[in-house]
Amino acid sequence: MPEAPSFWSHDGVLAHVLSPLSAVGAALTARRVARPGWQAPVPVFCCGNVTVGGAGKTTLVLDLARRLKDRGRAVHVLLRGYGGSARGLYGVAQDDPAALVGDEALLLAAVAPAWISADRAASARAAVAAGADVLLMDDGLQNPTLRKSLSILVVDGGTGFGNGRVLPAGPLREPVGVAAARCQAAVLIGSDVTGALSRLPPKLQVLRASLVQDASIGALAGKRVLAFAGIAIPDKFFAPLRQAGAVVAAARAFPDHHPYTARDLEALQSQADALGARLVTTPKDAVRLPPAVRARISVIGVGLAWERADAIEQLLDAALTG
């Protein structure tokens, strides 16, 4: 995914110039999401956002999938498979290459059966036929092909809603209020440094969570590392390494979903050797690496720490019984 234009973070001249195109885009999205979708015979939960790029949807989906599995539910995950070449309907296998299904699909398939399709109704039918009794959508808030029982708006506290304008004048897929009106709750990940919550409807339930790295990050304290990441916001990986006491000799940011080449990996290893550092990356990046290379690299995962874990459990309870 290409880097977001810098003007998306502030309401400058270029954003104003492009605003007529934003009005057209918002109108087309509104028309699309108004179409009726298929009503699945099981609950359908959607974790979506209103901005382009990473807000933490997949991290939230992984968290909810584990919670639903702990309840004994047969949860299946539906996603588009961004970054993969698979087309049509495809059931993800854990040993599929990332080039075929995308990195997020592999992370999700390690927790629950995952299905790729742009037509979420098609993947929902396949999942139900395979035994799913709960469907969990990674993204899809603007996809009308499947009706949702529970829609959760995911908000990144660090970037919020940018300049608040719709594509191409800003990072929004549709106006914040319009998207929020279709949601039953919002999840804020991280501190709200941009005032994003003030843009949400006052009655919308807001749950708060923060990103926490695996305990294995502690083993890197005092160690020299070369950190690399091809995720939407690389500093979400780099900053915690420094906070954990790792000596980050270099930090290399790649585009989101970057397909690492042999040349990329040789350059990273050469730089790490020259710096006397070990390579460290994210699970999302690791699944895009050849197994032999992956075995030589430290991988630090991330999860969610909830401000009130009971609140997310109560939300799931209500959605499952409603």
Secondary structure by P-SEA (a helix, b strand, c coil): ccccccccccccaaaaaaaaaaaaaaaaaaaaaacbbbbbccbbbbbccccccccaaaaaaaaaaaaaaaaccbbbbbccccccccccbbbbccccccccccaaaaaaaaccbbbbcccaaaaaaaaaaacccbbbbccccccccbbbcbbbbbbccccccccccccccccccccaaaaaaaccbbbbccccccccccccccccbbbbbbbbccccccccccbbbbcccccccccccaaaaaaacccccbbbbccccccccaaaaaaaaaaaaaacbbbbbcaaaaaaccaaaaaabbbbbbbbbcccaaaaaaaaaaaaac
